[in-house]
Amino acid sequence: FPVAVLSDGGWHRIAVSVSSGQLALYVDCSMVESVDWAYKDGLGISTDGLVMVGGIIEGFETPFE
């Protein structure tokens, strides 16, 4: 999807939807990309960890700016 949509200096809503057969990416409440997906050994999506999108983890004590 066009990255320029996100680099305009404004705030955006980003969501990922995962179902048993499809993974979809939403930007500002509109689906911009989807792919068929089937679970395979080692390719599951965990909900008990940290998810990073476009960032670097420097430490949890670093405040968001």
PyMOL Python script that loads the backbone (N, CA, C, O; Angstrom):
from pymol import cmd

cmd.read_pdbstr("""\
ATOM      1  N   PHE A   1       0.840  -1.176   0.000  1.00  0.00           N
ATOM      2  CA  PHE A   1       0.000   0.000   0.000  1.00  0.00           C
ATOM      3  C   PHE A   1       0.879   1.231   0.000  1.00  0.00           C
ATOM      4  O   PHE A   1       2.047   1.147   0.379  1.00  0.00           O
ATOM      5  N   PRO A   2       0.352   2.373  -0.415  1.00  0.00           N
ATOM      6  CA  PRO A   2       1.178   3.582  -0.527  1.00  0.00           C
ATOM      7  C   PRO A   2       1.563   4.134   0.845  1.00  0.00           C
ATOM      8  O   PRO A   2       0.702   4.562   1.613  1.00  0.00           O
ATOM      9  N   VAL A   3       2.855   4.121   1.144  1.00  0.00           N
ATOM     10  CA  VAL A   3       3.345   4.611   2.432  1.00  0.00           C
ATOM     11  C   VAL A   3       3.132   6.113   2.562  1.00  0.00           C
ATOM     12  O   VAL A   3       3.011   6.617   3.679  1.00  0.00           O
ATOM     13  N   ALA A   4       3.083   6.832   1.464  1.00  0.00           N
ATOM     14  CA  ALA A   4       2.887   8.280   1.509  1.00  0.00           C
ATOM     15  C   ALA A   4       1.610   8.651   2.246  1.00  0.00           C
ATOM     16  O   ALA A   4       1.506   9.750   2.791  1.00  0.00           O
ATOM     17  N   VAL A   5       0.649   7.757   2.270  1.00  0.00           N
ATOM     18  CA  VAL A   5      -0.605   8.003   2.983  1.00  0.00           C
ATOM     19  C   VAL A   5      -0.335   8.248   4.463  1.00  0.00           C
ATOM     20  O   VAL A   5      -1.060   9.012   5.101  1.00  0.00           O
ATOM     21  N   LEU A   6       0.692   7.613   5.017  1.00  0.00           N
ATOM     22  CA  LEU A   6       0.989   7.724   6.444  1.00  0.00           C
ATOM     23  C   LEU A   6       2.025   8.786   6.772  1.00  0.00           C
ATOM     24  O   LEU A   6       2.164   9.150   7.939  1.00  0.00           O
ATOM     25  N   SER A   7       2.747   9.290   5.803  1.00  0.00           N
ATOM     26  CA  SER A   7       3.831  10.231   6.084  1.00  0.00           C
ATOM     27  C   SER A   7       3.460  11.661   5.718  1.00  0.00           C
ATOM     28  O   SER A   7       4.256  12.391   5.128  1.00  0.00           O
ATOM     29  N   ASP A   8       2.242  12.052   6.075  1.00  0.00           N
ATOM     30  CA  ASP A   8       1.776  13.395   5.753  1.00  0.00           C
ATOM     31  C   ASP A   8       1.811  14.336   6.953  1.00  0.00           C
ATOM     32  O   ASP A   8       1.320  15.462   6.872  1.00  0.00           O
ATOM     33  N   GLY A   9       2.391  13.880   8.069  1.00  0.00           N
ATOM     34  CA  GLY A   9       2.481  14.718   9.263  1.00  0.00           C
ATOM     35  C   GLY A   9       1.257  14.669  10.149  1.00  0.00           C
ATOM     36  O   GLY A   9       1.244  15.299  11.207  1.00  0.00           O
ATOM     37  N   GLY A  10       0.227  13.940   9.750  1.00  0.00           N
ATOM     38  CA  GLY A  10      -0.996  13.846  10.545  1.00  0.00           C
ATOM     39  C   GLY A  10      -1.081  12.542  11.311  1.00  0.00           C
ATOM     40  O   GLY A  10      -0.273  11.635  11.112  1.00  0.00           O
ATOM     41  N   TRP A  11      -2.075  12.457  12.196  1.00  0.00           N
ATOM     42  CA  TRP A  11      -2.339  11.235  12.949  1.00  0.00           C
ATOM     43  C   TRP A  11      -3.214  10.313  12.120  1.00  0.00           C
ATOM     44  O   TRP A  11      -4.065  10.775  11.360  1.00  0.00           O
ATOM     45  N   HIS A  12      -3.007   9.015  12.264  1.00  0.00           N
ATOM     46  CA  HIS A  12      -3.784   8.035  11.518  1.00  0.00           C
ATOM     47  C   HIS A  12      -4.173   6.875  12.416  1.00  0.00           C
ATOM     48  O   HIS A  12      -3.490   6.578  13.395  1.00  0.00           O
ATOM     49  N   ARG A  13      -5.271   6.227  12.078  1.00  0.00           N
ATOM     50  CA  ARG A  13      -5.692   5.002  12.757  1.00  0.00           C
ATOM     51  C   ARG A  13      -5.238   3.826  11.909  1.00  0.00           C
ATOM     52  O   ARG A  13      -5.500   3.770  10.707  1.00  0.00           O
ATOM     53  N   ILE A  14      -4.552   2.885  12.554  1.00  0.00           N
ATOM     54  CA  ILE A  14      -4.080   1.689  11.860  1.00  0.00           C
ATOM     55  C   ILE A  14      -4.614   0.479  12.603  1.00  0.00           C
ATOM     56  O   ILE A  14      -4.519   0.404  13.828  1.00  0.00           O
ATOM     57  N   ALA A  15      -5.176  -0.469  11.863  1.00  0.00           N
ATOM     58  CA  ALA A  15      -5.704  -1.693  12.477  1.00  0.00           C
ATOM     59  C   ALA A  15      -5.341  -2.884  11.604  1.00  0.00           C
ATOM     60  O   ALA A  15      -5.253  -2.782  10.381  1.00  0.00           O
ATOM     61  N   VAL A  16      -5.133  -4.011  12.264  1.00  0.00           N
ATOM     62  CA  VAL A  16      -4.895  -5.275  11.573  1.00  0.00           C
ATOM     63  C   VAL A  16      -5.964  -6.243  12.027  1.00  0.00           C
ATOM     64  O   VAL A  16      -6.185  -6.415  13.226  1.00  0.00           O
ATOM     65  N   SER A  17      -6.622  -6.870  11.086  1.00  0.00           N
ATOM     66  CA  SER A  17      -7.657  -7.852  11.384  1.00  0.00           C
ATOM     67  C   SER A  17      -7.162  -9.218  10.929  1.00  0.00           C
ATOM     68  O   SER A  17      -6.751  -9.392   9.782  1.00  0.00           O
ATOM     69  N   VAL A  18      -7.208 -10.185  11.844  1.00  0.00           N
ATOM     70  CA  VAL A  18      -6.751 -11.534  11.531  1.00  0.00           C
ATOM     71  C   VAL A  18      -7.895 -12.498  11.771  1.00  0.00           C
ATOM     72  O   VAL A  18      -8.450 -12.557  12.867  1.00  0.00           O
ATOM     73  N   SER A  19      -8.243 -13.252  10.742  1.00  0.00           N
ATOM     74  CA  SER A  19      -9.253 -14.296  10.888  1.00  0.00           C
ATOM     75  C   SER A  19      -8.608 -15.617  10.485  1.00  0.00           C
ATOM     76  O   SER A  19      -7.414 -15.663  10.190  1.00  0.00           O
ATOM     77  N   SER A  20      -9.377 -16.666  10.471  1.00  0.00           N
ATOM     78  CA  SER A  20      -8.807 -17.973  10.137  1.00  0.00           C
ATOM     79  C   SER A  20      -8.334 -18.055   8.694  1.00  0.00           C
ATOM     80  O   SER A  20      -7.512 -18.912   8.370  1.00  0.00           O
ATOM     81  N   GLY A  21      -8.825 -17.195   7.827  1.00  0.00           N
ATOM     82  CA  GLY A  21      -8.448 -17.296   6.424  1.00  0.00           C
ATOM     83  C   GLY A  21      -7.939 -16.026   5.787  1.00  0.00           C
ATOM     84  O   GLY A  21      -7.546 -16.041   4.620  1.00  0.00           O
ATOM     85  N   GLN A  22      -7.933 -14.905   6.534  1.00  0.00           N
ATOM     86  CA  GLN A  22      -7.541 -13.645   5.908  1.00  0.00           C
ATOM     87  C   GLN A  22      -6.885 -12.712   6.918  1.00  0.00           C
ATOM     88  O   GLN A  22      -7.256 -12.682   8.092  1.00  0.00           O
ATOM     89  N   LEU A  23      -5.907 -11.956   6.442  1.00  0.00           N
ATOM     90  CA  LEU A  23      -5.268 -10.910   7.219  1.00  0.00           C
ATOM     91  C   LEU A  23      -5.519  -9.611   6.464  1.00  0.00           C
ATOM     92  O   LEU A  23      -5.263  -9.537   5.263  1.00  0.00           O
ATOM     93  N   ALA A  24      -6.018  -8.586   7.153  1.00  0.00           N
ATOM     94  CA  ALA A  24      -6.344  -7.330   6.483  1.00  0.00           C
ATOM     95  C   ALA A  24      -5.737  -6.154   7.236  1.00  0.00           C
ATOM     96  O   ALA A  24      -5.672  -6.163   8.465  1.00  0.00           O
ATOM     97  N   LEU A  25      -5.294  -5.140   6.497  1.00  0.00           N
ATOM     98  CA  LEU A  25      -4.733  -3.918   7.052  1.00  0.00           C
ATOM     99  C   LEU A  25      -5.684  -2.769   6.752  1.00  0.00           C
ATOM    100  O   LEU A  25      -6.106  -2.572   5.613  1.00  0.00           O
ATOM    101  N   TYR A  26      -6.015  -2.012   7.798  1.00  0.00           N
ATOM    102  CA  TYR A  26      -6.902  -0.858   7.665  1.00  0.00           C
ATOM    103  C   TYR A  26      -6.139   0.407   8.034  1.00  0.00           C
ATOM    104  O   TYR A  26      -5.390   0.422   9.011  1.00  0.00           O
ATOM    105  N   VAL A  27      -6.328   1.466   7.256  1.00  0.00           N
ATOM    106  CA  VAL A  27      -5.776   2.778   7.564  1.00  0.00           C
ATOM    107  C   VAL A  27      -6.933   3.761   7.543  1.00  0.00           C
ATOM    108  O   VAL A  27      -7.664   3.860   6.558  1.00  0.00           O
ATOM    109  N   ASP A  28      -7.089   4.479   8.635  1.00  0.00           N
ATOM    110  CA  ASP A  28      -8.182   5.449   8.772  1.00  0.00           C
ATOM    111  C   ASP A  28      -9.533   4.818   8.447  1.00  0.00           C
ATOM    112  O   ASP A  28     -10.346   5.397   7.727  1.00  0.00           O
ATOM    113  N   CYS A  29      -9.756   3.638   8.982  1.00  0.00           N
ATOM    114  CA  CYS A  29     -11.021   2.895   8.904  1.00  0.00           C
ATOM    115  C   CYS A  29     -11.352   2.359   7.508  1.00  0.00           C
ATOM    116  O   CYS A  29     -12.481   1.929   7.271  1.00  0.00           O
ATOM    117  N   SER A  30     -10.400   2.378   6.594  1.00  0.00           N
ATOM    118  CA  SER A  30     -10.613   1.817   5.256  1.00  0.00           C
ATOM    119  C   SER A  30      -9.591   0.717   5.007  1.00  0.00           C
ATOM    120  O   SER A  30      -8.401   0.898   5.266  1.00  0.00           O
ATOM    121  N   MET A  31     -10.059  -0.434   4.500  1.00  0.00           N
ATOM    122  CA  MET A  31      -9.139  -1.520   4.204  1.00  0.00           C
ATOM    123  C   MET A  31      -8.258  -1.136   3.018  1.00  0.00           C
ATOM    124  O   MET A  31      -8.758  -0.762   1.957  1.00  0.00           O
ATOM    125  N   VAL A  32      -6.938  -1.233   3.208  1.00  0.00           N
ATOM    126  CA  VAL A  32      -6.008  -0.879   2.138  1.00  0.00           C
ATOM    127  C   VAL A  32      -5.303  -2.093   1.553  1.00  0.00           C
ATOM    128  O   VAL A  32      -4.753  -2.019   0.454  1.00  0.00           O
ATOM    129  N   GLU A  33      -5.314  -3.206   2.273  1.00  0.00           N
ATOM    130  CA  GLU A  33      -4.655  -4.411   1.773  1.00  0.00           C
ATOM    131  C   GLU A  33      -5.218  -5.618   2.504  1.00  0.00           C
ATOM    132  O   GLU A  33      -5.543  -5.540   3.689  1.00  0.00           O
ATOM    133  N   SER A  34      -5.331  -6.731   1.798  1.00  0.00           N
ATOM    134  CA  SER A  34      -5.724  -7.982   2.446  1.00  0.00           C
ATOM    135  C   SER A  34      -5.045  -9.137   1.720  1.00  0.00           C
ATOM    136  O   SER A  34      -4.778  -9.069   0.521  1.00  0.00           O
ATOM    137  N   VAL A  35      -4.776 -10.187   2.469  1.00  0.00           N
ATOM    138  CA  VAL A  35      -4.157 -11.377   1.892  1.00  0.00           C
ATOM    139  C   VAL A  35      -4.832 -12.605   2.475  1.00  0.00           C
ATOM    140  O   VAL A  35      -5.245 -12.612   3.635  1.00  0.00           O
ATOM    141  N   ASP A  36      -4.940 -13.638   1.663  1.00  0.00           N
ATOM    142  CA  ASP A  36      -5.411 -14.919   2.172  1.00  0.00           C
ATOM    143  C   ASP A  36      -4.318 -15.488   3.054  1.00  0.00           C
ATOM    144  O   ASP A  36      -3.132 -15.374   2.744  1.00  0.00           O
ATOM    145  N   TRP A  37      -4.726 -16.106   4.163  1.00  0.00           N
ATOM    146  CA  TRP A  37      -3.755 -16.594   5.109  1.00  0.00           C
ATOM    147  C   TRP A  37      -4.278 -17.842   5.777  1.00  0.00           C
ATOM    148  O   TRP A  37      -5.446 -17.916   6.160  1.00  0.00           O
ATOM    149  N   ALA A  38      -3.415 -18.814   5.913  1.00  0.00           N
ATOM    150  CA  ALA A  38      -3.763 -20.038   6.630  1.00  0.00           C
ATOM    151  C   ALA A  38      -2.680 -20.297   7.666  1.00  0.00           C
ATOM    152  O   ALA A  38      -1.495 -20.114   7.390  1.00  0.00           O
ATOM    153  N   TYR A  39      -3.083 -20.720   8.851  1.00  0.00           N
ATOM    154  CA  TYR A  39      -2.115 -21.003   9.910  1.00  0.00           C
ATOM    155  C   TYR A  39      -1.202 -22.144   9.488  1.00  0.00           C
ATOM    156  O   TYR A  39      -1.660 -23.167   8.981  1.00  0.00           O
ATOM    157  N   LYS A  40       0.085 -21.957   9.701  1.00  0.00           N
ATOM    158  CA  LYS A  40       1.080 -23.001   9.461  1.00  0.00           C
ATOM    159  C   LYS A  40       1.949 -23.088  10.702  1.00  0.00           C
ATOM    160  O   LYS A  40       2.065 -22.113  11.445  1.00  0.00           O
ATOM    161  N   ASP A  41       2.553 -24.229  10.935  1.00  0.00           N
ATOM    162  CA  ASP A  41       3.423 -24.390  12.101  1.00  0.00           C
ATOM    163  C   ASP A  41       4.458 -23.272  12.155  1.00  0.00           C
ATOM    164  O   ASP A  41       5.198 -23.050  11.197  1.00  0.00           O
ATOM    165  N   GLY A  42       4.502 -22.575  13.280  1.00  0.00           N
ATOM    166  CA  GLY A  42       5.477 -21.511  13.472  1.00  0.00           C
ATOM    167  C   GLY A  42       5.069 -20.169  12.923  1.00  0.00           C
ATOM    168  O   GLY A  42       5.800 -19.195  13.104  1.00  0.00           O
ATOM    169  N   LEU A  43       3.930 -20.072  12.259  1.00  0.00           N
ATOM    170  CA  LEU A  43       3.499 -18.799  11.685  1.00  0.00           C
ATOM    171  C   LEU A  43       2.236 -18.263  12.345  1.00  0.00           C
ATOM    172  O   LEU A  43       1.450 -17.566  11.703  1.00  0.00           O
ATOM    173  N   GLY A  44       2.037 -18.576  13.597  1.00  0.00           N
ATOM    174  CA  GLY A  44       0.869 -18.068  14.304  1.00  0.00           C
ATOM    175  C   GLY A  44       1.070 -16.625  14.731  1.00  0.00           C
ATOM    176  O   GLY A  44       2.192 -16.119  14.722  1.00  0.00           O
ATOM    177  N   ILE A  45       0.001 -15.973  15.100  1.00  0.00           N
ATOM    178  CA  ILE A  45       0.065 -14.607  15.604  1.00  0.00           C
ATOM    179  C   ILE A  45      -0.281 -14.643  17.079  1.00  0.00           C
ATOM    180  O   ILE A  45      -1.380 -15.044  17.461  1.00  0.00           O
ATOM    181  N   SER A  46       0.657 -14.225  17.897  1.00  0.00           N
ATOM    182  CA  SER A  46       0.480 -14.248  19.340  1.00  0.00           C
ATOM    183  C   SER A  46      -0.158 -12.944  19.809  1.00  0.00           C
ATOM    184  O   SER A  46       0.121 -11.880  19.256  1.00  0.00           O
ATOM    185  N   THR A  47      -1.002 -13.023  20.811  1.00  0.00           N
ATOM    186  CA  THR A  47      -1.615 -11.820  21.382  1.00  0.00           C
ATOM    187  C   THR A  47      -1.033 -11.493  22.748  1.00  0.00           C
ATOM    188  O   THR A  47      -1.544 -10.609  23.435  1.00  0.00           O
ATOM    189  N   ASP A  48       0.026 -12.186  23.158  1.00  0.00           N
ATOM    190  CA  ASP A  48       0.584 -11.941  24.482  1.00  0.00           C
ATOM    191  C   ASP A  48       1.943 -11.245  24.450  1.00  0.00           C
ATOM    192  O   ASP A  48       2.682 -11.290  25.434  1.00  0.00           O
ATOM    193  N   GLY A  49       2.278 -10.610  23.342  1.00  0.00           N
ATOM    194  CA  GLY A  49       3.576  -9.951  23.233  1.00  0.00           C
ATOM    195  C   GLY A  49       3.442  -8.508  22.798  1.00  0.00           C
ATOM    196  O   GLY A  49       2.340  -7.963  22.738  1.00  0.00           O
ATOM    197  N   LEU A  50       4.561  -7.902  22.497  1.00  0.00           N
ATOM    198  CA  LEU A  50       4.638  -6.518  22.071  1.00  0.00           C
ATOM    199  C   LEU A  50       4.584  -6.455  20.547  1.00  0.00           C
ATOM    200  O   LEU A  50       5.258  -7.232  19.871  1.00  0.00           O
ATOM    201  N   VAL A  51       3.797  -5.547  20.009  1.00  0.00           N
ATOM    202  CA  VAL A  51       3.704  -5.357  18.565  1.00  0.00           C
ATOM    203  C   VAL A  51       4.241  -3.969  18.241  1.00  0.00           C
ATOM    204  O   VAL A  51       3.777  -2.973  18.796  1.00  0.00           O
ATOM    205  N   MET A  52       5.209  -3.907  17.351  1.00  0.00           N
ATOM    206  CA  MET A  52       5.786  -2.624  16.947  1.00  0.00           C
ATOM    207  C   MET A  52       5.497  -2.391  15.471  1.00  0.00           C
ATOM    208  O   MET A  52       5.624  -3.299  14.650  1.00  0.00           O
ATOM    209  N   VAL A  53       5.108  -1.172  15.147  1.00  0.00           N
ATOM    210  CA  VAL A  53       4.896  -0.789  13.759  1.00  0.00           C
ATOM    211  C   VAL A  53       5.740   0.454  13.511  1.00  0.00           C
ATOM    212  O   VAL A  53       5.436   1.528  14.029  1.00  0.00           O
ATOM    213  N   GLY A  54       6.785   0.311  12.728  1.00  0.00           N
ATOM    214  CA  GLY A  54       7.608   1.457  12.356  1.00  0.00           C
ATOM    215  C   GLY A  54       8.323   2.132  13.501  1.00  0.00           C
ATOM    216  O   GLY A  54       8.327   3.361  13.573  1.00  0.00           O
ATOM    217  N   GLY A  55       8.921   1.387  14.388  1.00  0.00           N
ATOM    218  CA  GLY A  55       9.634   1.996  15.500  1.00  0.00           C
ATOM    219  C   GLY A  55      10.759   1.127  15.998  1.00  0.00           C
ATOM    220  O   GLY A  55      10.940  -0.007  15.556  1.00  0.00           O
ATOM    221  N   ILE A  56      11.518   1.686  16.935  1.00  0.00           N
ATOM    222  CA  ILE A  56      12.622   0.971  17.555  1.00  0.00           C
ATOM    223  C   ILE A  56      12.393   0.985  19.057  1.00  0.00           C
ATOM    224  O   ILE A  56      12.083   2.026  19.635  1.00  0.00           O
ATOM    225  N   ILE A  57      12.544  -0.166  19.682  1.00  0.00           N
ATOM    226  CA  ILE A  57      12.399  -0.237  21.129  1.00  0.00           C
ATOM    227  C   ILE A  57      13.712   0.192  21.764  1.00  0.00           C
ATOM    228  O   ILE A  57      14.730  -0.484  21.612  1.00  0.00           O
ATOM    229  N   GLU A  58      13.692   1.323  22.480  1.00  0.00           N
ATOM    230  CA  GLU A  58      14.884   1.792  23.176  1.00  0.00           C
ATOM    231  C   GLU A  58      14.796   1.500  24.660  1.00  0.00           C
ATOM    232  O   GLU A  58      15.795   1.596  25.372  1.00  0.00           O
ATOM    233  N   GLY A  59      13.656   1.158  25.118  1.00  0.00           N
ATOM    234  CA  GLY A  59      13.441   0.905  26.535  1.00  0.00           C
ATOM    235  C   GLY A  59      12.040   1.338  26.902  1.00  0.00           C
ATOM    236  O   GLY A  59      11.508   2.302  26.350  1.00  0.00           O
ATOM    237  N   PHE A  60      11.455   0.630  27.823  1.00  0.00           N
ATOM    238  CA  PHE A  60      10.083   0.950  28.197  1.00  0.00           C
ATOM    239  C   PHE A  60       9.982   2.226  29.006  1.00  0.00           C
ATOM    240  O   PHE A  60       8.892   2.780  29.150  1.00  0.00           O
ATOM    241  N   GLU A  61      11.107   2.710  29.544  1.00  0.00           N
ATOM    242  CA  GLU A  61      11.069   3.940  30.320  1.00  0.00           C
ATOM    243  C   GLU A  61      11.157   5.185  29.442  1.00  0.00           C
ATOM    244  O   GLU A  61      11.005   6.300  29.940  1.00  0.00           O
ATOM    245  N   THR A  62      11.400   5.011  28.138  1.00  0.00           N
ATOM    246  CA  THR A  62      11.482   6.143  27.225  1.00  0.00           C
ATOM    247  C   THR A  62      10.081   6.668  26.934  1.00  0.00           C
ATOM    248  O   THR A  62       9.256   5.931  26.393  1.00  0.00           O
ATOM    249  N   PRO A  63       9.787   7.936  27.282  1.00  0.00           N
ATOM    250  CA  PRO A  63       8.434   8.467  27.038  1.00  0.00           C
ATOM    251  C   PRO A  63       8.170   8.678  25.551  1.00  0.00           C
ATOM    252  O   PRO A  63       9.088   8.938  24.774  1.00  0.00           O
ATOM    253  N   PHE A  64       6.918   8.563  25.178  1.00  0.00           N
ATOM    254  CA  PHE A  64       6.495   8.816  23.804  1.00  0.00           C
ATOM    255  C   PHE A  64       6.522  10.306  23.551  1.00  0.00           C
ATOM    256  O   PHE A  64       6.037  11.078  24.378  1.00  0.00           O
ATOM    257  N   GLU A  65       7.076  10.729  22.433  1.00  0.00           N
ATOM    258  CA  GLU A  65       7.124  12.157  22.102  1.00  0.00           C
ATOM    259  C   GLU A  65       6.251  12.451  20.915  1.00  0.00           C
ATOM    260  O   GLU A  65       6.161  13.601  20.485  1.00  0.00           O
TER     261      GLU A  65
END
""", "prot")
cmd.dss("prot")
cmd.show_as("cartoon", "prot")
cmd.util.cbc("prot")
cmd.orient("prot")
